[in-house]
C-alpha cells in the first residue's frame, strides 16, 4: 500500500512539474522582447559594422520590430541573415528567459582594397573572402589595381586554390598571397601602399616612399612569395641605408636568388 502511495505521489509531482513548465513556456511565448544585446568582436581597427547599423538592417529585413513577441522571433532566420553579410565572419544568436536576447558577431579583417576591370571596388579579408565596401568605414589597407578579372561575388581563395579550372581564370589567390604577406609583416605593411597587376600577369609593388617600382613578377605559391619578400627585406636592410631611398627607379625580384636594380637617370 505504501509503495503504491509513493508511486502515486511521484507521478502527481511529475505531472505538476510538466503542467507548470507548460504554463511557463506558454507565458514566455507571449513576452514582448527587448532590443537585442549586440556584441561585436573586431579584429583590428576596422569597425565595418556598428550596433545601430546591424539593428537597422534587421529591421529592414523584417526580422525585428517594435512590440515583437518572443514567439515571433525566429533565431535561426536572424542567424542565417547575419551570416550572409559579407562583413561578418561568424554569428551566434540566443535567447534568455524573460525578454532579453543576444546577437554575438565577429567582423572580418580586410587586408586589401581591390579595384577590378569592371569599375568595381571590394575588400579581400584575411581568410580569403571578398567583402563589399562599407559606408561607415574605409580601411587603411594596401590598394590593388590593374588587370583584375575577379569580382565581389568571386569564389573564395581556398575554393580557387582547390579548383584547377578556377586557378586559370581567377587571380584572387595570387593577390591574397602578396597582400596577406604584406599585411602580416610590420616593415612591408608600412612600406607597400599599392599592388598593381600588369596585363602580362606581373605584379608591381608601389612603395609609400622612394618613388621606385618593385617588379614582383608572379605569385603562384606561398614559397615564391616568401622568397621574394625575404630578398626585398634584405635589400632594404643592407643596401638602402647606404644607397638612399631615391637612387633606384626600379627594383626587380623576378629572377631567382638575385635582385636586379635600375638606377634613376
C-alpha positions, 0 to 999 in steps of 0.5 A, spaced: 500 500 500 505 504 501 509 503 495 503 504 491 502 511 495 509 513 493 508 511 486 502 515 486 505 521 489 511 521 484 507 521 478 502 527 481 509 531 482 511 529 475 505 531 472 505 538 476 512 539 474 510 538 466 503 542 467 507 548 470 513 548 465 507 548 460 504 554 463 511 557 463 513 556 456 506 558 454 507 565 458 514 566 455 511 565 448 507 571 449 513 576 452 514 582 448 522 582 447 527 587 448 532 590 443 537 585 442 544 585 446 549 586 440 556 584 441 561 585 436 568 582 436 573 586 431 579 584 429 583 590 428 581 597 427 576 596 422 569 597 425 565 595 418 559 594 422 556 598 428 550 596 433 545 601 430 547 599 423 546 591 424 539 593 428 537 597 422 538 592 417 534 587 421 529 591 421 529 592 414 529 585 413 523 584 417 526 580 422 525 585 428 520 590 430 517 594 435 512 590 440 515 583 437 513 577 441 518 572 443 514 567 439 515 571 433 522 571 433 525 566 429 533 565 431 535 561 426 532 566 420 536 572 424 542 567 424 542 565 417 541 573 415 547 575 419 551 570 416 550 572 409 553 579 410 559 579 407 562 583 413 561 578 418 565 572 419 561 568 424 554 569 428 551 566 434 544 568 436 540 566 443 535 567 447 534 568 455 528 567 459 524 573 460 525 578 454 532 579 453 536 576 447 543 576 444 546 577 437 554 575 438 558 577 431 565 577 429 567 582 423 572 580 418 579 583 417 580 586 410 587 586 408 586 589 401 582 594 397 581 591 390 579 595 384 577 590 378 576 591 370 569 592 371 569 599 375 568 595 381 571 596 388 571 590 394 575 588 400 579 581 400 579 579 408 584 575 411 581 568 410 580 569 403 573 572 402 571 578 398 567 583 402 563 589 399 565 596 401 562 599 407 559 606 408 561 607 415 568 605 414 574 605 409 580 601 411 587 603 411 589 597 407 594 596 401 590 598 394 590 593 388 589 595 381 590 593 374 588 587 370 583 584 375 578 579 372 575 577 379 569 580 382 565 581 389 561 575 388 568 571 386 569 564 389 573 564 395 581 563 395 581 556 398 575 554 393 580 557 387 586 554 390 582 547 390 579 548 383 584 547 377 579 550 372 578 556 377 586 557 378 586 559 370 581 564 370 581 567 377 587 571 380 584 572 387 589 567 390 595 570 387 593 577 390 591 574 397 598 571 397 602 578 396 597 582 400 596 577 406 604 577 406 604 584 406 599 585 411 602 580 416 609 583 416 610 590 420 616 593 415 612 591 408 605 593 411 608 600 412 612 600 406 607 597 400 601 602 399 599 599 392 599 592 388 598 593 381 597 587 376 600 588 369 596 585 363 602 580 362 600 577 369 606 581 373 605 584 379 608 591 381 609 593 388 608 601 389 612 603 395 609 609 400 616 612 399 622 612 394 618 613 388 621 606 385 617 600 382 618 593 385 617 588 379 614 582 383 613 578 377 608 572 379 605 569 385 603 562 384 605 559 391 606 561 398 614 559 397 615 564 391 612 569 395 616 568 401 622 568 397 621 574 394 619 578 400 625 575 404 630 578 398 626 585 398 627 585 406 634 584 405 635 589 400 632 594 404 636 592 410 643 592 407 643 596 401 638 602 402 641 605 408 647 606 404 644 607 397 638 612 399 631 611 398 631 615 391 637 612 387 633 606 384 627 607 379 626 600 379 627 594 383 626 587 380 625 580 384 623 576 378 629 572 377 631 567 382 636 568 388 638 575 385 635 582 385 636 586 379 636 594 380 635 600 375 638 606 377 634 613 376 637 617 370 
